[in-house]
Amino acid sequence: MPTEEKTAANVYSFILTRPNDYDGKIPHITDFHYVAFIRNPILKQSTYIDIQAVVPMATIIIIENEINNGKFPLYELSCYELKNIDKINESDKNIQKLIYTTFVNIVNITKLIDNNSPDRILTEGSIPTRMLVVDPVSYQMSQNTGFNYIFGPKVKEHENDTEINPHLIALETIINNSFNPQIQESKLMSFMDYVIKKYSAQFQNIKQHVLADKNCINFTKYDQIMVPPTLPEINVPEYIINTYKPFNSPTFWFFDIFNFANYDNASTPSNGKIPIWSLLINFFNCFNIFKKIDISTNVSITMNTKLLKTEQFIDNFGIFNRPNAIVNFISPNMTHTQVSLGETPNVLRTDNSYKKQTSRITSMKVYYPDSLQYAKKRIEECRKIFIEQIDRIEHYETTLTTPDWLQFGQLYNLEFDTATGINTFKYIHTPIAIINIFKRREMKDDTLECINKYTMIRLVNKS
């Protein structure tokens, strides 16, 4: 029997069903032990799901055969929030609310025969498995190389026409919405226009959103922007970002597919239908740009959140400044000029006097696609982010919670005064990686509880 603490918690259940299985020959998957939605825009282009579940053997055989034949099976994944889990209503059933549903492809399934627990009662003919689940749209985009396009400025086609888009900037080739400063002039087909037209009708609504400061846009005017024909569709935005610099500081494009909320503050999705979100994320000046979310009144967050680990922010591995994020490393066969960014420093001598260096100790050879002026600006704004805006990296965990409160592009007041326990209301934390974990409450109970694990940038507190 669940305890009172468990009763008050948020409780969930999942089901994987085969669409169009009208004869019911393929058993559903309902016995879940672990479901993790991994959202990491810095390292991955799209969300994916790691699942551990007990699956009927008949279903496993079908899934394995399809995967071996290169046809990844399509399933519908549904998540229900259970109400009154320990109180029986008039129908002798738990009250359940569908909070999320989407189509998925199972791209890998592995039997975990040696992972049985003595407390786990297994249904005859079922085996514990681990599955890797992805979104059909993002998977198809990772396989397709059909976006073979050369962007160019739109000019007047007839004598009476006015110029439509006299200047081509890199941002509008990725996303073409109200954030684009040229939206009134541009009729250019963006990459996201292409994706929405190609995939929306087949699966579900696809939306786009920019989480960035407009002052960080790079207004370099290009004659054309070319996307290689061999590039997978899902890598197109990253290629444009790395090559043509739509922003003056590191930017990340990400498909937040398995999210449980909306980024546009729209009404609650009906029947669990939640859009696929195409996100452009830039952390420059995010202290003033991102939406502030007060967690002080949410007991499930304030009481069940703990700091797991703190790390000094040193970008040794290029997590934020990925290759080509700011500048392109020059190749040996390119011609280049040597430019000093600032004066050479003074060196303290043994007699306590100073002498100006004749040359710099360190140097960096880079290639810029636009101009030296913009290259300098990118390096300077990157320096401001790393030195003046980011304090450190912190890893958190929130248990017995809901999956919808934590989103990218938002600031949270996670800190409390150590003496009084009162929230300091300093909105200086924003997530860069989120894992929504649904874990079985008890081995003999088929319901799950939500644990959010996330990595935060802790911003410099200006106050």
Buried (B, 14 or more C-beta within 10 A) or exposed (E): EBEEEBEBBBBBBBBBBBEEEEEEEBBBBBBBBBBBBBBBBBEBBBBBBBBBBBBBBEBBEBBBEBBEEEEBBBBBBBBBBBEEBBEEEEEEEBBBEBBBBBBBBBBBBEBBEEEEEEEBEEEEEBBBBBBBBBBBBBBBBBEEBEBEBEBBBBEEEEEEEEEBBEBBBBBBBBBBBEBBBBEEBBEBBBBBBBBBEBBBEEBBEBBBBBBBBEEBBBBBEBEEBBBEEEBBBBBBBBBBBBBBBBBBBBBBBBBBBBBBBBBEEEEEBEEBEBBBBBBBBBBBBBBEBBEEBEBEEBEBBBEBBEEEEEEEBEBEEEBBBBEBBBBBEBEEEEEEEEEEEEEEEEEEEEEEEEEEEEEBEEEEEBEBBBEEEBBBBBBEBBEBBBEEBBBBBBBBBBBBBBBBBBBBBBBBBBBBEEEEEEBBEBBBBBBBBBBBBBBBBEEEEBBBBBBBBBBBBBBEEEE
